[in-house]
Each structure stands twice: as structure tokens, then as C-alpha cells.
Amino acid sequence: MEASQHTIKNSWNEWAETWYLRYRTDEAISKIISNPASAFHPATYSLIREAFPSLQGKRVCVPSSGDNHAVYAFHLLGAQVTSCDISEKQIANSAAIARKHGWEIEFFVNDTMQLGSVADDTYDLVYTSNGVHVWIHDLNAMYRNIHRILRADGCSVMFDVHPFMRPFSGEAGALAVVNPYDNTGPFGDVPTYKWRVQDFVNAMASSGFRLAKMEEMYAEDGSFWVDDSDDNAKQPSQAELDSYCDWKSHPIAALPQWLSMRIVK
């Protein structure tokens, strides 16, 4: 594993025990148990359901599984699920929650650009959620391996921040450009990347995928614009949150905030 991947792995092992604890609370897990669909943006959930009206017995792999909320949701919806993440602590913590609830889920410590523990031609669906692509330095390798592990006619669904958001600071109420759209990175000591729409589509196409459907979505509420990693930050009022979704007072809200695609092998 190259040096940058070691840095990312070590950072996520640290974050797993600090600010990421909020995603493992009983309250967070109970919400998924009571309503598995809540783990997905409604438009993304529709993309999944269009391909699989029933997930009962389907094989699903979730690379870069992070908080594993989607993993738990797929299991509760009847799928046989494999969770993969580069962070041993993320996987260990998520596996502990699964054991606590008696959920039979397969967990692997795997780099999404390799998926070395995952067998070829095995899965009906591969799903990646928000925050995956920013850590991927080789999109072609990622999508080649997603293609490899899918069965014939299997599909992959991605959900992530829309690349149109990447040039901007993301600060609520501001319209500040901090990065040209075509400057993809890496950025920072823990390297991240800001991929364009063409980078996604070209990696998918070169890996043998066909684009079945794409959705460009707006934030469901103003919390999209709030950085929840700082516990000491002043929380906005409901009126402020509502204003963040009004493009007349918050111009960047005129652009789509989320992107979701379903691609077919």
C-alpha cells in the first residue's frame, strides 16, 4: 500500500474513535432499524428499488462502508451484505454493532481500489455512499474492481456530493470559489480529491459499465451546509437552516448538491 493510503487508513482509524462516534449511537442505529430507507437519499433509494423491487436474498457489497448505515439497511431489507473499508477500526466497530443485534453481515478490511478479499462475479449490487470518491486517487481501479465483483447484468449505484459543489467553500450563506472545477487534487496532508462528472463517467465507461440512470438532487434540508464535525460550533436556527435551501438568499443552493448514478455491467 502506498504512503498516501497508509495516511488515509491511519487517519480513519483515529477518526473512528473520535468524531465518528456519533454515527454509532443507539439513537442513530435505532433510526435505521425502524426505517431502513432512511439510510439513503430518497432519489437514490428509488434508483435501487427500480433495479431491485425486492432485495430479499440479493448479494450486496458496500465498499468504503464508513458508518455502515447502508450496510445495516440492506441487511434489514433482506439482502446478504458484505461490508469493506480500509479502516480496521471502522470495520471492527461496525462488526460489533452487527453482533449486538444478531445481524449476519460479512466484514472485510479492504481498499476499495483493490477489493482483494472479494470474489469475482458474486454480487447483484455494489453501493457506494456519500464521501467515498473524495478518498479515491484511482477511479479507474475502483470501478474495474466493482465491475469484476458484479455478476452479469449486476449494477452499481453511487451517491455522493455533486461535483458542482467542489469549487466552492461550502460555507453556509457564502458563494466563495476556492478551487477551479478542473483542479482535482490531491489536497491536504491527508490527501483528498475533487472529481468532476466526466471523471466519474469516464472511469465507469472504461471499466465496461453502461449508464442506466442519473439523478441530480438538492439537499433535503439546510443541514447539508452545516459542518457537524465541530461539536463546539454554534448551531443555526431553523429559520437559518431553511434559508440555506433558498437560492435567492443563498445562491449556491441553485446548483444540485447531490449526484446519484446507476450503472450496469
Secondary structure, DSSP 8 states (H G I E B T S, - for coil): --HHHHHHHHHHHHHTTTGGGGGGSHHHHHHHHH-GGGGS-HHHHHHHHHH-S--TT-EEEESS-TT-HHHHHHHHTT-EEEEEES-HHHHHHHHHHHHHHT---EEEE--TTT-TTS-TT-EEEEEE-TTSGGG-S-HHHHHHHHHHHEEEEEEEEEEEE-GGGTTB---TT---B-S-TT----BTTTTB----HHHHHHHHHHTT-EEEEEEEE--SSGGGGS-TT-TTS----HHHHHHHT-TTTSGGGGS--EEEEEEE-
